[in-house]
């Protein structure tokens, strides 16, 4: 892949991935051909900051978990009020890391 494209991609998207896995993604993308760049660019990444805000304001109703694809946990939080707030607090503290891991897994599936 062209290094200019690669640099621009990471300049715009580094905040979406776990810091310890950025080098691995970059290495795999360097060895990928240019036709994969379109597929990689089309992957919809979730913004960890946006997910944090959703978790703060709507996490008690499970909206954050529904957006991450965890339907069962979302229903549990919806029906129990975030397990009386306990699960809401736990998710609030971990939602950013979970979002970055989800983005990492999406990119690795394409690569």
Secondary structure, DSSP 4 states (H G I P E B T S, - for coil): --HHHHHHHHHHHGGGS-GGGHHHHHHHHHHS-HHHHHHHHTS-PPPHHHHHHHHHHHGGGTHHHHHHT-HHHHHHHHHHHHHHTHHHHHHHHHHHHHHHHHHHHHHHHH-
